Amino acid sequence: MTSNSPLTPAEVAAADIDQAALGNLGVKAAAVDFAAETNCRFEIQALNPLKKYNLKFFGSHKFSTSDATSYSVYTDNTYTTLVASGLLNVQTPGSPNLHNRDTTLTLSNLSPQTANILYVQFTGATGGFGYLNSMAITDVVPEPTCGAAVCGLAGLVAAHRRRRPGAR
């Protein structure tokens, strides 16, 4: 559930978030706007099947029926086989007038699934609306690895050089 009315400059300026703590997700115009839904589902398409991805979520809302939002990633569009999930408090438990200002949730090292897609769902942790104010997706840079054939070849070259004293 979102509004089609654009935010006023005053509404954006009044956004009470910790921009430094949120980093790239701390853009006020994005953070003050939100999507709210029960079992909201969407796809992130055209991903590289050779890479892994991190999804970083920011959710914030006051006076919600659920203190937390559950964010989940599934293997396919049936949303039945869970790959990763986590909870993020969108308001302070016991103090619903205090919205989340600076905390995010990251689901890490996700591989694209069927047709190179990540299937994402969010909902209120105890039912009802879940909230998504902003999200970032980054690919994981793999650590350099040495394949067995390459490492073996490098070892043979090193051994060969050691046996030939004076060789350059």
C-alpha positions as CSV (number, residue, x, y, z in Angstrom):
1,M,0.0,0.0,0.0
2,T,1.6,3.3,-1.1
3,S,0.2,6.7,-1.9
4,N,0.4,8.2,-5.3
5,S,0.7,11.6,-3.8
6,P,4.3,13.0,-4.1
7,L,6.0,13.9,-0.8
8,T,6.3,17.6,-0.1
9,P,9.8,19.1,0.5
10,A,8.7,19.7,4.1
11,E,7.9,16.0,4.6
12,V,11.2,14.9,3.2
13,A,13.1,17.5,5.3
14,A,11.4,16.3,8.4
15,A,12.5,12.7,8.0
16,D,14.0,11.6,11.3
17,I,16.7,9.1,10.3
18,D,20.4,8.8,11.0
19,Q,21.7,9.3,7.5
20,A,25.3,8.5,8.5
21,A,24.4,5.2,10.0
22,L,22.2,4.2,7.1
23,G,24.8,5.1,4.4
24,N,23.5,4.7,0.9
25,L,20.0,3.8,2.4
26,G,19.9,7.1,4.2
27,V,18.6,9.3,1.4
28,K,15.8,11.1,3.1
29,A,13.4,11.1,0.1
30,A,13.7,7.3,-0.2
31,A,13.7,6.6,3.6
32,V,10.6,8.7,4.3
33,D,8.6,6.9,1.6
34,F,7.8,3.2,2.0
35,A,5.9,0.2,0.8
36,A,3.6,-1.5,3.3
37,E,1.9,-4.7,2.6
38,T,1.1,-8.2,4.0
39,N,3.1,-10.7,2.1
40,C,4.5,-8.2,-0.5
41,R,6.4,-10.2,-3.1
42,F,8.8,-9.0,-5.9
43,E,11.6,-10.3,-8.1
44,I,15.1,-9.0,-8.7
45,Q,15.8,-10.1,-12.2
46,A,18.7,-10.3,-14.7
47,L,21.3,-11.3,-12.1
48,N,24.6,-12.9,-13.0
49,P,24.5,-16.6,-12.1
50,L,28.2,-16.6,-11.4
51,K,27.9,-14.1,-8.6
52,K,26.5,-14.0,-5.1
53,Y,24.6,-11.0,-3.8
54,N,23.9,-9.2,-0.6
55,L,20.4,-7.6,0.0
56,K,20.3,-4.8,2.6
57,F,16.9,-3.7,3.8
58,F,15.8,-0.6,5.8
59,G,12.3,-0.6,7.2
60,S,10.8,2.1,9.5
61,H,7.3,2.9,10.7
62,K,5.5,4.1,13.8
63,F,2.4,2.6,15.5
64,S,2.6,-0.7,13.5
65,T,0.7,-3.8,14.5
66,S,4.0,-5.7,14.4
67,D,7.3,-4.3,15.8
68,A,9.3,-6.2,13.2
69,T,9.2,-6.9,9.5
70,S,10.3,-10.3,8.2
71,Y,12.3,-10.2,4.9
72,S,12.8,-13.5,3.1
73,V,14.3,-14.8,-0.2
74,Y,13.0,-17.9,-1.9
75,T,14.2,-20.2,-4.7
76,D,11.3,-19.7,-7.1
77,N,8.1,-17.8,-7.7
78,T,6.0,-20.2,-5.6
79,Y,7.7,-18.7,-2.5
80,T,7.8,-22.1,-0.8
81,T,11.5,-23.0,-0.5
82,L,13.2,-20.4,1.8
83,V,16.9,-19.5,1.0
84,A,17.4,-16.8,3.6
85,S,15.4,-14.6,6.0
86,G,15.7,-12.2,8.9
87,L,13.8,-9.8,11.1
88,L,14.2,-6.0,11.4
89,N,12.5,-3.9,14.1
90,V,10.7,-1.1,12.2
91,Q,9.7,0.4,15.6
92,T,11.0,0.0,19.1
93,P,9.3,-2.9,20.9
94,G,7.2,-1.6,23.7
95,S,7.4,2.0,22.3
96,P,5.6,2.1,19.0
97,N,6.0,5.8,18.8
98,L,9.7,5.3,18.2
99,H,10.4,4.3,14.6
100,N,13.7,2.7,13.4
101,R,16.1,5.5,12.5
102,D,19.4,3.7,11.9
103,T,19.2,-0.2,11.7
104,T,19.3,-2.3,8.6
105,L,19.2,-6.0,7.9
106,T,21.5,-7.7,5.4
107,L,20.9,-11.1,3.9
108,S,24.3,-12.3,2.5
109,N,25.8,-14.5,-0.2
110,L,22.6,-15.2,-2.1
111,S,22.8,-17.0,-5.4
112,P,20.3,-16.2,-8.2
113,Q,17.8,-19.0,-8.5
114,T,15.5,-20.0,-11.3
115,A,16.1,-17.8,-14.4
116,N,18.7,-15.8,-12.5
117,I,16.1,-14.2,-10.2
118,L,16.0,-13.6,-6.5
119,Y,12.4,-13.9,-5.2
120,V,11.8,-11.6,-2.2
121,Q,8.9,-11.3,0.2
122,F,8.3,-9.1,3.2
123,T,5.5,-9.1,5.8
124,G,4.9,-8.1,9.4
125,A,6.6,-10.6,11.7
126,T,3.3,-11.2,13.6
127,G,1.1,-10.8,10.6
128,G,-0.2,-7.6,9.1
129,F,1.8,-5.1,7.3
130,G,5.5,-5.2,6.8
131,Y,7.5,-2.2,5.7
132,L,10.3,-1.5,3.2
133,N,11.6,2.0,3.0
134,S,14.8,1.4,1.0
135,M,16.9,-1.5,-0.2
136,A,20.3,-2.0,-1.7
137,I,21.7,-4.9,-3.7
138,T,25.4,-5.5,-4.1
139,D,27.3,-8.3,-5.6
140,V,29.9,-10.1,-3.5
141,V,33.4,-9.9,-4.8
142,P,34.8,-13.4,-4.6
143,E,38.1,-13.9,-2.8
144,P,41.0,-14.7,-5.1
145,T,41.3,-18.5,-5.4
146,C,43.9,-20.7,-7.0
147,G,42.6,-23.5,-9.0
148,A,44.3,-26.9,-8.5
149,A,45.7,-26.9,-12.0
150,V,47.0,-23.3,-11.8
151,C,48.5,-23.8,-8.3
152,G,50.1,-27.1,-9.4
153,L,51.6,-25.5,-12.4
154,A,53.0,-22.6,-10.3
155,G,54.5,-25.1,-7.9
156,L,56.2,-27.0,-10.8
157,V,57.7,-23.7,-12.1
158,A,59.0,-22.8,-8.7
159,A,60.5,-26.2,-8.2
160,H,62.1,-26.1,-11.6
161,R,63.7,-22.7,-10.9
162,R,65.1,-24.0,-7.6
163,R,66.9,-26.9,-9.2
164,R,68.8,-24.7,-11.7
165,P,71.2,-22.6,-9.6
166,G,72.3,-19.5,-11.3
167,A,69.4,-19.5,-13.8
168,R,67.6,-16.3,-14.3
